[in-house]
Amino acid sequence: MKNRNKGWSDKSKDLASALHKELQLTHSNWHLLRSNSKRRAAEQLSAALCQLLQDGEISEIEELLIQSSRWLRGEIKDPGCSNH
């Protein structure tokens, strides 16, 4: 079924959500992937896409895009585990 107001199909929303779930850092892979800047950028981009398709706040979408760009440029570094 299509969202008549925004033009996004449920399938597109489900696919974006599945992609984000695949790219999202989790408790089990955080130590392995936390400093992979391209992976972190992709995670932020997929989150922005999900927000866009779900009619999220423009400012939140923009912030996710900015964060993604900052990861790609190396302006953000993971601070490491707070337990160490």
mmCIF file of the N, C-alpha and C atoms, coordinates in Angstrom:
data_MODEL
# 
_entry.id   MODEL 
# 
loop_
_atom_site.group_PDB 
_atom_site.id 
_atom_site.type_symbol 
_atom_site.label_atom_id 
_atom_site.label_alt_id 
_atom_site.label_comp_id 
_atom_site.label_asym_id 
_atom_site.label_entity_id 
_atom_site.label_seq_id 
_atom_site.pdbx_PDB_ins_code 
_atom_site.Cartn_x 
_atom_site.Cartn_y 
_atom_site.Cartn_z 
_atom_site.occupancy 
_atom_site.B_iso_or_equiv 
_atom_site.pdbx_formal_charge 
_atom_site.auth_seq_id 
_atom_site.auth_comp_id 
_atom_site.auth_asym_id 
_atom_site.auth_atom_id 
_atom_site.pdbx_PDB_model_num 
ATOM 1   N N  . MET A 1 1  ? 0.842  -1.177 0.000  1.00 0.00 ? 1  MET A N  1 
ATOM 2   C CA . MET A 1 1  ? 0.000  0.000  0.000  1.00 0.00 ? 1  MET A CA 1 
ATOM 3   C C  . MET A 1 1  ? 0.888  1.241  0.000  1.00 0.00 ? 1  MET A C  1 
ATOM 4   N N  . LYS A 1 2  ? 0.493  2.252  -0.728 1.00 0.00 ? 2  LYS A N  1 
ATOM 5   C CA . LYS A 1 2  ? 1.271  3.490  -0.797 1.00 0.00 ? 2  LYS A CA 1 
ATOM 6   C C  . LYS A 1 2  ? 0.767  4.508  0.205  1.00 0.00 ? 2  LYS A C  1 
ATOM 7   N N  . ASN A 1 3  ? 1.701  5.272  0.719  1.00 0.00 ? 3  ASN A N  1 
ATOM 8   C CA . ASN A 1 3  ? 1.355  6.416  1.548  1.00 0.00 ? 3  ASN A CA 1 
ATOM 9   C C  . ASN A 1 3  ? 0.985  7.533  0.573  1.00 0.00 ? 3  ASN A C  1 
ATOM 10  N N  . ARG A 1 4  ? -0.289 7.823  0.436  1.00 0.00 ? 4  ARG A N  1 
ATOM 11  C CA . ARG A 1 4  ? -0.751 8.778  -0.560 1.00 0.00 ? 4  ARG A CA 1 
ATOM 12  C C  . ARG A 1 4  ? -0.212 10.188 -0.327 1.00 0.00 ? 4  ARG A C  1 
ATOM 13  N N  . ASN A 1 5  ? 0.072  10.520 0.908  1.00 0.00 ? 5  ASN A N  1 
ATOM 14  C CA . ASN A 1 5  ? 0.539  11.868 1.218  1.00 0.00 ? 5  ASN A CA 1 
ATOM 15  C C  . ASN A 1 5  ? 1.998  12.088 0.825  1.00 0.00 ? 5  ASN A C  1 
ATOM 16  N N  . LYS A 1 6  ? 2.834  11.095 0.960  1.00 0.00 ? 6  LYS A N  1 
ATOM 17  C CA . LYS A 1 6  ? 4.262  11.282 0.739  1.00 0.00 ? 6  LYS A CA 1 
ATOM 18  C C  . LYS A 1 6  ? 4.804  10.498 -0.450 1.00 0.00 ? 6  LYS A C  1 
ATOM 19  N N  . GLY A 1 7  ? 4.063  9.530  -0.942 1.00 0.00 ? 7  GLY A N  1 
ATOM 20  C CA . GLY A 1 7  ? 4.502  8.784  -2.108 1.00 0.00 ? 7  GLY A CA 1 
ATOM 21  C C  . GLY A 1 7  ? 5.469  7.647  -1.830 1.00 0.00 ? 7  GLY A C  1 
ATOM 22  N N  . TRP A 1 8  ? 5.694  7.305  -0.583 1.00 0.00 ? 8  TRP A N  1 
ATOM 23  C CA . TRP A 1 8  ? 6.601  6.210  -0.262 1.00 0.00 ? 8  TRP A CA 1 
ATOM 24  C C  . TRP A 1 8  ? 5.797  4.933  -0.049 1.00 0.00 ? 8  TRP A C  1 
ATOM 25  N N  . SER A 1 9  ? 6.175  3.886  -0.719 1.00 0.00 ? 9  SER A N  1 
ATOM 26  C CA . SER A 1 9  ? 5.489  2.612  -0.526 1.00 0.00 ? 9  SER A CA 1 
ATOM 27  C C  . SER A 1 9  ? 5.950  1.975  0.786  1.00 0.00 ? 9  SER A C  1 
ATOM 28  N N  . ASP A 1 10 ? 5.111  1.108  1.312  1.00 0.00 ? 10 ASP A N  1 
ATOM 29  C CA . ASP A 1 10 ? 5.503  0.367  2.511  1.00 0.00 ? 10 ASP A CA 1 
ATOM 30  C C  . ASP A 1 10 ? 6.747  -0.465 2.242  1.00 0.00 ? 10 ASP A C  1 
ATOM 31  N N  . LYS A 1 11 ? 6.857  -0.990 1.032  1.00 0.00 ? 11 LYS A N  1 
ATOM 32  C CA . LYS A 1 11 ? 8.031  -1.792 0.679  1.00 0.00 ? 11 LYS A CA 1 
ATOM 33  C C  . LYS A 1 11 ? 9.310  -0.966 0.758  1.00 0.00 ? 11 LYS A C  1 
ATOM 34  N N  . SER A 1 12 ? 9.255  0.268  0.265  1.00 0.00 ? 12 SER A N  1 
ATOM 35  C CA . SER A 1 12 ? 10.460 1.105  0.322  1.00 0.00 ? 12 SER A CA 1 
ATOM 36  C C  . SER A 1 12 ? 10.832 1.403  1.773  1.00 0.00 ? 12 SER A C  1 
ATOM 37  N N  . LYS A 1 13 ? 9.837  1.634  2.614  1.00 0.00 ? 13 LYS A N  1 
ATOM 38  C CA . LYS A 1 13 ? 10.112 1.870  4.036  1.00 0.00 ? 13 LYS A CA 1 
ATOM 39  C C  . LYS A 1 13 ? 10.711 0.621  4.684  1.00 0.00 ? 13 LYS A C  1 
ATOM 40  N N  . ASP A 1 14 ? 10.162 -0.543 4.344  1.00 0.00 ? 14 ASP A N  1 
ATOM 41  C CA . ASP A 1 14 ? 10.673 -1.795 4.908  1.00 0.00 ? 14 ASP A CA 1 
ATOM 42  C C  . ASP A 1 14 ? 12.105 -2.067 4.449  1.00 0.00 ? 14 ASP A C  1 
ATOM 43  N N  . LEU A 1 15 ? 12.387 -1.789 3.185  1.00 0.00 ? 15 LEU A N  1 
ATOM 44  C CA . LEU A 1 15 ? 13.743 -2.005 2.658  1.00 0.00 ? 15 LEU A CA 1 
ATOM 45  C C  . LEU A 1 15 ? 14.748 -1.067 3.324  1.00 0.00 ? 15 LEU A C  1 
ATOM 46  N N  . ALA A 1 16 ? 14.364 0.193  3.485  1.00 0.00 ? 16 ALA A N  1 
ATOM 47  C CA . ALA A 1 16 ? 15.252 1.147  4.148  1.00 0.00 ? 16 ALA A CA 1 
ATOM 48  C C  . ALA A 1 16 ? 15.506 0.730  5.589  1.00 0.00 ? 16 ALA A C  1 
ATOM 49  N N  . SER A 1 17 ? 14.467 0.270  6.253  1.00 0.00 ? 17 SER A N  1 
ATOM 50  C CA . SER A 1 17 ? 14.603 -0.179 7.636  1.00 0.00 ? 17 SER A CA 1 
ATOM 51  C C  . SER A 1 17 ? 15.501 -1.407 7.729  1.00 0.00 ? 17 SER A C  1 
ATOM 52  N N  . ALA A 1 18 ? 15.341 -2.334 6.797  1.00 0.00 ? 18 ALA A N  1 
ATOM 53  C CA . ALA A 1 18 ? 16.189 -3.533 6.783  1.00 0.00 ? 18 ALA A CA 1 
ATOM 54  C C  . ALA A 1 18 ? 17.649 -3.163 6.527  1.00 0.00 ? 18 ALA A C  1 
ATOM 55  N N  . LEU A 1 19 ? 17.881 -2.217 5.618  1.00 0.00 ? 19 LEU A N  1 
ATOM 56  C CA . LEU A 1 19 ? 19.243 -1.761 5.351  1.00 0.00 ? 19 LEU A CA 1 
ATOM 57  C C  . LEU A 1 19 ? 19.846 -1.130 6.597  1.00 0.00 ? 19 LEU A C  1 
ATOM 58  N N  . HIS A 1 20 ? 19.072 -0.268 7.243  1.00 0.00 ? 20 HIS A N  1 
ATOM 59  C CA . HIS A 1 20 ? 19.585 0.375  8.450  1.00 0.00 ? 20 HIS A CA 1 
ATOM 60  C C  . HIS A 1 20 ? 19.894 -0.659 9.534  1.00 0.00 ? 20 HIS A C  1 
ATOM 61  N N  . LYS A 1 21 ? 19.033 -1.632 9.683  1.00 0.00 ? 21 LYS A N  1 
ATOM 62  C CA . LYS A 1 21 ? 19.269 -2.677 10.683 1.00 0.00 ? 21 LYS A CA 1 
ATOM 63  C C  . LYS A 1 21 ? 20.558 -3.436 10.373 1.00 0.00 ? 21 LYS A C  1 
ATOM 64  N N  . GLU A 1 22 ? 20.815 -3.672 9.091  1.00 0.00 ? 22 GLU A N  1 
ATOM 65  C CA . GLU A 1 22 ? 22.037 -4.370 8.672  1.00 0.00 ? 22 GLU A CA 1 
ATOM 66  C C  . GLU A 1 22 ? 23.286 -3.532 8.938  1.00 0.00 ? 22 GLU A C  1 
ATOM 67  N N  . LEU A 1 23 ? 23.202 -2.221 8.736  1.00 0.00 ? 23 LEU A N  1 
ATOM 68  C CA . LEU A 1 23 ? 24.359 -1.336 8.882  1.00 0.00 ? 23 LEU A CA 1 
ATOM 69  C C  . LEU A 1 23 ? 24.577 -0.839 10.303 1.00 0.00 ? 23 LEU A C  1 
ATOM 70  N N  . GLN A 1 24 ? 23.557 -0.925 11.120 1.00 0.00 ? 24 GLN A N  1 
ATOM 71  C CA . GLN A 1 24 ? 23.595 -0.378 12.473 1.00 0.00 ? 24 GLN A CA 1 
ATOM 72  C C  . GLN A 1 24 ? 24.623 -1.107 13.336 1.00 0.00 ? 24 GLN A C  1 
ATOM 73  N N  . LEU A 1 25 ? 25.398 -0.337 14.063 1.00 0.00 ? 25 LEU A N  1 
ATOM 74  C CA . LEU A 1 25 ? 26.306 -0.936 15.027 1.00 0.00 ? 25 LEU A CA 1 
ATOM 75  C C  . LEU A 1 25 ? 25.491 -1.439 16.214 1.00 0.00 ? 25 LEU A C  1 
ATOM 76  N N  . THR A 1 26 ? 25.872 -2.601 16.683 1.00 0.00 ? 26 THR A N  1 
ATOM 77  C CA . THR A 1 26 ? 25.166 -3.225 17.800 1.00 0.00 ? 26 THR A CA 1 
ATOM 78  C C  . THR A 1 26 ? 26.162 -3.503 18.920 1.00 0.00 ? 26 THR A C  1 
ATOM 79  N N  . HIS A 1 27 ? 25.647 -3.969 20.011 1.00 0.00 ? 27 HIS A N  1 
ATOM 80  C CA . HIS A 1 27 ? 26.497 -4.319 21.146 1.00 0.00 ? 27 HIS A CA 1 
ATOM 81  C C  . HIS A 1 27 ? 27.536 -5.373 20.735 1.00 0.00 ? 27 HIS A C  1 
ATOM 82  N N  . SER A 1 28 ? 27.127 -6.299 19.866 1.00 0.00 ? 28 SER A N  1 
ATOM 83  C CA . SER A 1 28 ? 28.030 -7.390 19.496 1.00 0.00 ? 28 SER A CA 1 
ATOM 84  C C  . SER A 1 28 ? 29.089 -7.007 18.463 1.00 0.00 ? 28 SER A C  1 
ATOM 85  N N  . ASN A 1 29 ? 28.861 -5.963 17.663 1.00 0.00 ? 29 ASN A N  1 
ATOM 86  C CA . ASN A 1 29 ? 29.863 -5.614 16.643 1.00 0.00 ? 29 ASN A CA 1 
ATOM 87  C C  . ASN A 1 29 ? 30.505 -4.242 16.866 1.00 0.00 ? 29 ASN A C  1 
ATOM 88  N N  . TRP A 1 30 ? 30.143 -3.576 17.935 1.00 0.00 ? 30 TRP A N  1 
ATOM 89  C CA . TRP A 1 30 ? 30.626 -2.214 18.161 1.00 0.00 ? 30 TRP A CA 1 
ATOM 90  C C  . TRP A 1 30 ? 32.154 -2.146 18.244 1.00 0.00 ? 30 TRP A C  1 
ATOM 91  N N  . HIS A 1 31 ? 32.772 -3.045 18.993 1.00 0.00 ? 31 HIS A N  1 
ATOM 92  C CA . HIS A 1 31 ? 34.232 -3.002 19.140 1.00 0.00 ? 31 HIS A CA 1 
ATOM 93  C C  . HIS A 1 31 ? 34.941 -3.233 17.810 1.00 0.00 ? 31 HIS A C  1 
ATOM 94  N N  . LEU A 1 32 ? 34.368 -4.057 16.974 1.00 0.00 ? 32 LEU A N  1 
ATOM 95  C CA . LEU A 1 32 ? 34.974 -4.358 15.685 1.00 0.00 ? 32 LEU A CA 1 
ATOM 96  C C  . LEU A 1 32 ? 34.825 -3.208 14.684 1.00 0.00 ? 32 LEU A C  1 
ATOM 97  N N  . LEU A 1 33 ? 33.673 -2.526 14.715 1.00 0.00 ? 33 LEU A N  1 
ATOM 98  C CA . LEU A 1 33 ? 33.349 -1.558 13.669 1.00 0.00 ? 33 LEU A CA 1 
ATOM 99  C C  . LEU A 1 33 ? 33.369 -0.093 14.107 1.00 0.00 ? 33 LEU A C  1 
ATOM 100 N N  . ARG A 1 34 ? 33.577 0.174  15.377 1.00 0.00 ? 34 ARG A N  1 
ATOM 101 C CA . ARG A 1 34 ? 33.406 1.527  15.909 1.00 0.00 ? 34 ARG A CA 1 
ATOM 102 C C  . ARG A 1 34 ? 34.309 2.568  15.258 1.00 0.00 ? 34 ARG A C  1 
ATOM 103 N N  . SER A 1 35 ? 35.464 2.172  14.771 1.00 0.00 ? 35 SER A N  1 
ATOM 104 C CA . SER A 1 35 ? 36.368 3.154  14.165 1.00 0.00 ? 35 SER A CA 1 
ATOM 105 C C  . SER A 1 35 ? 36.363 3.104  12.634 1.00 0.00 ? 35 SER A C  1 
ATOM 106 N N  . ASN A 1 36 ? 35.472 2.332  12.050 1.00 0.00 ? 36 ASN A N  1 
ATOM 107 C CA . ASN A 1 36 ? 35.354 2.248  10.595 1.00 0.00 ? 36 ASN A CA 1 
ATOM 108 C C  . ASN A 1 36 ? 34.510 3.431  10.119 1.00 0.00 ? 36 ASN A C  1 
ATOM 109 N N  . SER A 1 37 ? 35.175 4.471  9.650  1.00 0.00 ? 37 SER A N  1 
ATOM 110 C CA . SER A 1 37 ? 34.479 5.719  9.329  1.00 0.00 ? 37 SER A CA 1 
ATOM 111 C C  . SER A 1 37 ? 33.460 5.554  8.206  1.00 0.00 ? 37 SER A C  1 
ATOM 112 N N  . LYS A 1 38 ? 33.750 4.728  7.221  1.00 0.00 ? 38 LYS A N  1 
ATOM 113 C CA . LYS A 1 38 ? 32.792 4.525  6.134  1.00 0.00 ? 38 LYS A CA 1 
ATOM 114 C C  . LYS A 1 38 ? 31.563 3.772  6.638  1.00 0.00 ? 38 LYS A C  1 
ATOM 115 N N  . ARG A 1 39 ? 31.780 2.824  7.506  1.00 0.00 ? 39 ARG A N  1 
ATOM 116 C CA . ARG A 1 39 ? 30.645 2.084  8.089  1.00 0.00 ? 39 ARG A CA 1 
ATOM 117 C C  . ARG A 1 39 ? 29.783 3.011  8.939  1.00 0.00 ? 39 ARG A C  1 
ATOM 118 N N  . ARG A 1 40 ? 30.428 3.854  9.728  1.00 0.00 ? 40 ARG A N  1 
ATOM 119 C CA . ARG A 1 40 ? 29.686 4.796  10.571 1.00 0.00 ? 40 ARG A CA 1 
ATOM 120 C C  . ARG A 1 40 ? 28.920 5.806  9.714  1.00 0.00 ? 40 ARG A C  1 
ATOM 121 N N  . ALA A 1 41 ? 29.536 6.249  8.614  1.00 0.00 ? 41 ALA A N  1 
ATOM 122 C CA . ALA A 1 41 ? 28.853 7.173  7.704  1.00 0.00 ? 41 ALA A CA 1 
ATOM 123 C C  . ALA A 1 41 ? 27.640 6.497  7.067  1.00 0.00 ? 41 ALA A C  1 
ATOM 124 N N  . ALA A 1 42 ? 27.804 5.253  6.649  1.00 0.00 ? 42 ALA A N  1 
ATOM 125 C CA . ALA A 1 42 ? 26.692 4.513  6.046  1.00 0.00 ? 42 ALA A CA 1 
ATOM 126 C C  . ALA A 1 42 ? 25.558 4.321  7.041  1.00 0.00 ? 42 ALA A C  1 
ATOM 127 N N  . GLU A 1 43 ? 25.898 4.077  8.291  1.00 0.00 ? 43 GLU A N  1 
ATOM 128 C CA . GLU A 1 43 ? 24.878 3.927  9.334  1.00 0.00 ? 43 GLU A CA 1 
ATOM 129 C C  . GLU A 1 43 ? 24.070 5.221  9.467  1.00 0.00 ? 43 GLU A C  1 
ATOM 130 N N  . GLN A 1 44 ? 24.755 6.356  9.458  1.00 0.00 ? 44 GLN A N  1 
ATOM 131 C CA . GLN A 1 44 ? 24.075 7.638  9.581  1.00 0.00 ? 44 GLN A CA 1 
ATOM 132 C C  . GLN A 1 44 ? 23.223 7.935  8.344  1.00 0.00 ? 44 GLN A C  1 
ATOM 133 N N  . LEU A 1 45 ? 23.742 7.601  7.167  1.00 0.00 ? 45 LEU A N  1 
ATOM 134 C CA . LEU A 1 45 ? 22.975 7.811  5.937  1.00 0.00 ? 45 LEU A CA 1 
ATOM 135 C C  . LEU A 1 45 ? 21.707 6.960  5.911  1.00 0.00 ? 45 LEU A C  1 
ATOM 136 N N  . SER A 1 46 ? 21.825 5.718  6.328  1.00 0.00 ? 46 SER A N  1 
ATOM 137 C CA . SER A 1 46 ? 20.643 4.853  6.330  1.00 0.00 ? 46 SER A CA 1 
ATOM 138 C C  . SER A 1 46 ? 19.620 5.334  7.355  1.00 0.00 ? 46 SER A C  1 
ATOM 139 N N  . ALA A 1 47 ? 20.090 5.864  8.467  1.00 0.00 ? 47 ALA A N  1 
ATOM 140 C CA . ALA A 1 47 ? 19.174 6.422  9.459  1.00 0.00 ? 47 ALA A CA 1 
ATOM 141 C C  . ALA A 1 47 ? 18.454 7.641  8.883  1.00 0.00 ? 47 ALA A C  1 
ATOM 142 N N  . ALA A 1 48 ? 19.177 8.472  8.148  1.00 0.00 ? 48 ALA A N  1 
ATOM 143 C CA . ALA A 1 48 ? 18.570 9.646  7.519  1.00 0.00 ? 48 ALA A CA 1 
ATOM 144 C C  . ALA A 1 48 ? 17.512 9.223  6.501  1.00 0.00 ? 48 ALA A C  1 
ATOM 145 N N  . LEU A 1 49 ? 17.817 8.201  5.724  1.00 0.00 ? 49 LEU A N  1 
ATOM 146 C CA . LEU A 1 49 ? 16.862 7.704  4.743  1.00 0.00 ? 49 LEU A CA 1 
ATOM 147 C C  . LEU A 1 49 ? 15.595 7.193  5.426  1.00 0.00 ? 49 LEU A C  1 
ATOM 148 N N  . CYS A 1 50 ? 15.758 6.451  6.495  1.00 0.00 ? 50 CYS A N  1 
ATOM 149 C CA . CYS A 1 50 ? 14.596 5.957  7.246  1.00 0.00 ? 50 CYS A CA 1 
ATOM 150 C C  . CYS A 1 50 ? 13.754 7.110  7.761  1.00 0.00 ? 50 CYS A C  1 
ATOM 151 N N  . GLN A 1 51 ? 14.413 8.123  8.303  1.00 0.00 ? 51 GLN A N  1 
ATOM 152 C CA . GLN A 1 51 ? 13.694 9.288  8.818  1.00 0.00 ? 51 GLN A CA 1 
ATOM 153 C C  . GLN A 1 51 ? 12.951 10.017 7.693  1.00 0.00 ? 51 GLN A C  1 
ATOM 154 N N  . LEU A 1 52 ? 13.597 10.150 6.555  1.00 0.00 ? 52 LEU A N  1 
ATOM 155 C CA . LEU A 1 52 ? 12.978 10.816 5.415  1.00 0.00 ? 52 LEU A CA 1 
ATOM 156 C C  . LEU A 1 52 ? 11.718 10.073 4.972  1.00 0.00 ? 52 LEU A C  1 
ATOM 157 N N  . LEU A 1 53 ? 11.819 8.760  4.847  1.00 0.00 ? 53 LEU A N  1 
ATOM 158 C CA . LEU A 1 53 ? 10.682 7.967  4.395  1.00 0.00 ? 53 LEU A CA 1 
ATOM 159 C C  . LEU A 1 53 ? 9.555  7.920  5.428  1.00 0.00 ? 53 LEU A C  1 
ATOM 160 N N  . GLN A 1 54 ? 9.896  8.121  6.684  1.00 0.00 ? 54 GLN A N  1 
ATOM 161 C CA . GLN A 1 54 ? 8.892  8.112  7.749  1.00 0.00 ? 54 GLN A CA 1 
ATOM 162 C C  . GLN A 1 54 ? 8.389  9.521  8.065  1.00 0.00 ? 54 GLN A C  1 
ATOM 163 N N  . ASP A 1 55 ? 8.710  10.478 7.203  1.00 0.00 ? 55 ASP A N  1 
ATOM 164 C CA . ASP A 1 55 ? 8.277  11.864 7.375  1.00 0.00 ? 55 ASP A CA 1 
ATOM 165 C C  . ASP A 1 55 ? 8.828  12.477 8.660  1.00 0.00 ? 55 ASP A C  1 
ATOM 166 N N  . GLY A 1 56 ? 10.108 12.203 8.914  1.00 0.00 ? 56 GLY A N  1 
ATOM 167 C CA . GLY A 1 56 ? 10.761 12.729 10.109 1.00 0.00 ? 56 GLY A CA 1 
ATOM 168 C C  . GLY A 1 56 ? 11.013 14.225 10.007 1.00 0.00 ? 56 GLY A C  1 
ATOM 169 N N  . GLU A 1 57 ? 11.481 14.767 11.093 1.00 0.00 ? 57 GLU A N  1 
ATOM 170 C CA . GLU A 1 57 ? 11.800 16.193 11.158 1.00 0.00 ? 57 GLU A CA 1 
ATOM 171 C C  . GLU A 1 57 ? 12.999 16.503 10.258 1.00 0.00 ? 57 GLU A C  1 
ATOM 172 N N  . ILE A 1 58 ? 12.851 17.541 9.460  1.00 0.00 ? 58 ILE A N  1 
ATOM 173 C CA . ILE A 1 58 ? 13.912 17.929 8.528  1.00 0.00 ? 58 ILE A CA 1 
ATOM 174 C C  . ILE A 1 58 ? 15.222 18.191 9.272  1.00 0.00 ? 58 ILE A C  1 
ATOM 175 N N  . SER A 1 59 ? 15.155 18.846 10.403 1.00 0.00 ? 59 SER A N  1 
ATOM 176 C CA . SER A 1 59 ? 16.376 19.167 11.149 1.00 0.00 ? 59 SER A CA 1 
ATOM 177 C C  . SER A 1 59 ? 17.088 17.902 11.619 1.00 0.00 ? 59 SER A C  1 
ATOM 178 N N  . GLU A 1 60 ? 16.344 16.877 11.990 1.00 0.00 ? 60 GLU A N  1 
ATOM 179 C CA . GLU A 1 60 ? 16.961 15.618 12.416 1.00 0.00 ? 60 GLU A CA 1 
ATOM 180 C C  . GLU A 1 60 ? 17.596 14.894 11.236 1.00 0.00 ? 60 GLU A C  1 
ATOM 181 N N  . ILE A 1 61 ? 16.932 14.933 10.099 1.00 0.00 ? 61 ILE A N  1 
ATOM 182 C CA . ILE A 1 61 ? 17.477 14.316 8.884  1.00 0.00 ? 61 ILE A CA 1 
ATOM 183 C C  . ILE A 1 61 ? 18.764 15.024 8.481  1.00 0.00 ? 61 ILE A C  1 
ATOM 184 N N  . GLU A 1 62 ? 18.736 16.342 8.500  1.00 0.00 ? 62 GLU A N  1 
ATOM 185 C CA . GLU A 1 62 ? 19.924 17.117 8.151  1.00 0.00 ? 62 GLU A CA 1 
ATOM 186 C C  . GLU A 1 62 ? 21.077 16.815 9.102  1.00 0.00 ? 62 GLU A C  1 
ATOM 187 N N  . GLU A 1 63 ? 20.794 16.690 10.375 1.00 0.00 ? 63 GLU A N  1 
ATOM 188 C CA . GLU A 1 63 ? 21.850 16.393 11.352 1.00 0.00 ? 63 GLU A CA 1 
ATOM 189 C C  . GLU A 1 63 ? 22.486 15.026 11.077 1.00 0.00 ? 63 GLU A C  1 
ATOM 190 N N  . LEU A 1 64 ? 21.675 14.050 10.716 1.00 0.00 ? 64 LEU A N  1 
ATOM 191 C CA . LEU A 1 64 ? 22.216 12.735 10.370 1.00 0.00 ? 64 LEU A CA 1 
ATOM 192 C C  . LEU A 1 64 ? 23.103 12.820 9.131  1.00 0.00 ? 64 LEU A C  1 
ATOM 193 N N  . LEU A 1 65 ? 22.700 13.615 8.148  1.00 0.00 ? 65 LEU A N  1 
ATOM 194 C CA . LEU A 1 65 ? 23.512 13.796 6.941  1.00 0.00 ? 65 LEU A CA 1 
ATOM 195 C C  . LEU A 1 65 ? 24.831 14.498 7.259  1.00 0.00 ? 65 LEU A C  1 
ATOM 196 N N  . ILE A 1 66 ? 24.778 15.482 8.122  1.00 0.00 ? 66 ILE A N  1 
ATOM 197 C CA . ILE A 1 66 ? 25.990 16.192 8.541  1.00 0.00 ? 66 ILE A CA 1 
ATOM 198 C C  . ILE A 1 66 ? 26.924 15.234 9.280  1.00 0.00 ? 66 ILE A C  1 
ATOM 199 N N  . GLN A 1 67 ? 26.372 14.450 10.176 1.00 0.00 ? 67 GLN A N  1 
ATOM 200 C CA . GLN A 1 67 ? 27.187 13.485 10.921 1.00 0.00 ? 67 GLN A CA 1 
ATOM 201 C C  . GLN A 1 67 ? 27.853 12.494 9.966  1.00 0.00 ? 67 GLN A C  1 
ATOM 202 N N  . SER A 1 68 ? 27.097 12.034 8.971  1.00 0.00 ? 68 SER A N  1 
ATOM 203 C CA . SER A 1 68 ? 27.657 11.112 7.990  1.00 0.00 ? 68 SER A CA 1 
ATOM 204 C C  . SER A 1 68 ? 28.836 11.744 7.262  1.00 0.00 ? 68 SER A C  1 
ATOM 205 N N  . SER A 1 69 ? 28.661 12.969 6.836  1.00 0.00 ? 69 SER A N  1 
ATOM 206 C CA . SER A 1 69 ? 29.721 13.689 6.133  1.00 0.00 ? 69 SER A CA 1 
ATOM 207 C C  . SER A 1 69 ? 30.944 13.873 7.029  1.00 0.00 ? 69 SER A C  1 
ATOM 208 N N  . ARG A 1 70 ? 30.710 14.177 8.278  1.00 0.00 ? 70 ARG A N  1 
ATOM 209 C CA . ARG A 1 70 ? 31.821 14.370 9.218  1.00 0.00 ? 70 ARG A CA 1 
ATOM 210 C C  . ARG A 1 70 ? 32.594 13.070 9.434  1.00 0.00 ? 70 ARG A C  1 
ATOM 211 N N  . TRP A 1 71 ? 31.882 11.940 9.477  1.00 0.00 ? 71 TRP A N  1 
ATOM 212 C CA . TRP A 1 71 ? 32.575 10.651 9.586  1.00 0.00 ? 71 TRP A CA 1 
ATOM 213 C C  . TRP A 1 71 ? 33.447 10.427 8.353  1.00 0.00 ? 71 TRP A C  1 
ATOM 214 N N  . LEU A 1 72 ? 32.904 10.713 7.176  1.00 0.00 ? 72 LEU A N  1 
ATOM 215 C CA . LEU A 1 72 ? 33.662 10.503 5.936  1.00 0.00 ? 72 LEU A CA 1 
ATOM 216 C C  . LEU A 1 72 ? 34.909 11.378 5.865  1.00 0.00 ? 72 LEU A C  1 
ATOM 217 N N  . ARG A 1 73 ? 34.817 12.602 6.345  1.00 0.00 ? 73 ARG A N  1 
ATOM 218 C CA . ARG A 1 73 ? 35.958 13.528 6.316  1.00 0.00 ? 73 ARG A CA 1 
ATOM 219 C C  . ARG A 1 73 ? 36.942 13.286 7.456  1.00 0.00 ? 73 ARG A C  1 
ATOM 220 N N  . GLY A 1 74 ? 36.622 12.366 8.345  1.00 0.00 ? 74 GLY A N  1 
ATOM 221 C CA . GLY A 1 74 ? 37.509 12.083 9.465  1.00 0.00 ? 74 GLY A CA 1 
ATOM 222 C C  . GLY A 1 74 ? 37.436 13.105 10.580 1.00 0.00 ? 74 GLY A C  1 
ATOM 223 N N  . GLU A 1 75 ? 36.382 13.894 10.597 1.00 0.00 ? 75 GLU A N  1 
ATOM 224 C CA . GLU A 1 75 ? 36.225 14.910 11.631 1.00 0.00 ? 75 GLU A CA 1 
ATOM 225 C C  . GLU A 1 75 ? 35.680 14.336 12.931 1.00 0.00 ? 75 GLU A C  1 
ATOM 226 N N  . ILE A 1 76 ? 35.135 13.142 12.855 1.00 0.00 ? 76 ILE A N  1 
ATOM 227 C CA . ILE A 1 76 ? 34.611 12.467 14.048 1.00 0.00 ? 76 ILE A CA 1 
ATOM 228 C C  . ILE A 1 76 ? 35.429 11.207 14.270 1.00 0.00 ? 76 ILE A C  1 
ATOM 229 N N  . LYS A 1 77 ? 35.815 10.993 15.476 1.00 0.00 ? 77 LYS A N  1 
ATOM 230 C CA . LYS A 1 77 ? 36.495 9.766  15.875 1.00 0.00 ? 77 LYS A CA 1 
ATOM 231 C C  . LYS A 1 77 ? 35.734 9.179  17.048 1.00 0.00 ? 77 LYS A C  1 
ATOM 232 N N  . ASP A 1 78 ? 35.616 7.885  17.082 1.00 0.00 ? 78 ASP A N  1 
ATOM 233 C CA . ASP A 1 78 ? 34.935 7.259  18.202 1.00 0.00 ? 78 ASP A CA 1 
ATOM 234 C C  . ASP A 1 78 ? 35.770 7.445  19.454 1.00 0.00 ? 78 ASP A C  1 
ATOM 235 N N  . PRO A 1 79 ? 35.169 7.896  20.552 1.00 0.00 ? 79 PRO A N  1 
ATOM 236 C CA . PRO A 1 79 ? 35.938 8.164  21.768 1.00 0.00 ? 79 PRO A CA 1 
ATOM 237 C C  . PRO A 1 79 ? 36.415 6.910  22.482 1.00 0.00 ? 79 PRO A C  1 
ATOM 238 N N  . GLY A 1 80 ? 35.963 5.759  22.049 1.00 0.00 ? 80 GLY A N  1 
ATOM 239 C CA . GLY A 1 80 ? 36.366 4.518  22.706 1.00 0.00 ? 80 GLY A CA 1 
ATOM 240 C C  . GLY A 1 80 ? 35.381 4.119  23.795 1.00 0.00 ? 80 GLY A C  1 
ATOM 241 N N  . CYS A 1 81 ? 35.663 3.028  24.376 1.00 0.00 ? 81 CYS A N  1 
ATOM 242 C CA . CYS A 1 81 ? 34.786 2.451  25.381 1.00 0.00 ? 81 CYS A CA 1 
ATOM 243 C C  . CYS A 1 81 ? 34.979 3.188  26.710 1.00 0.00 ? 81 CYS A C  1 
ATOM 244 N N  . SER A 1 82 ? 33.899 3.609  27.294 1.00 0.00 ? 82 SER A N  1 
ATOM 245 C CA . SER A 1 82 ? 33.992 4.359  28.560 1.00 0.00 ? 82 SER A CA 1 
ATOM 246 C C  . SER A 1 82 ? 34.397 3.473  29.730 1.00 0.00 ? 82 SER A C  1 
ATOM 247 N N  . ASN A 1 83 ? 34.359 2.173  29.556 1.00 0.00 ? 83 ASN A N  1 
ATOM 248 C CA . ASN A 1 83 ? 34.729 1.233  30.617 1.00 0.00 ? 83 ASN A CA 1 
ATOM 249 C C  . ASN A 1 83 ? 36.232 1.001  30.713 1.00 0.00 ? 83 ASN A C  1 
ATOM 250 N N  . HIS A 1 84 ? 36.998 1.521  29.746 1.00 0.00 ? 84 HIS A N  1 
ATOM 251 C CA . HIS A 1 84 ? 38.453 1.274  29.725 1.00 0.00 ? 84 HIS A CA 1 
ATOM 252 C C  . HIS A 1 84 ? 39.213 2.474  30.230 1.00 0.00 ? 84 HIS A C  1 
# 
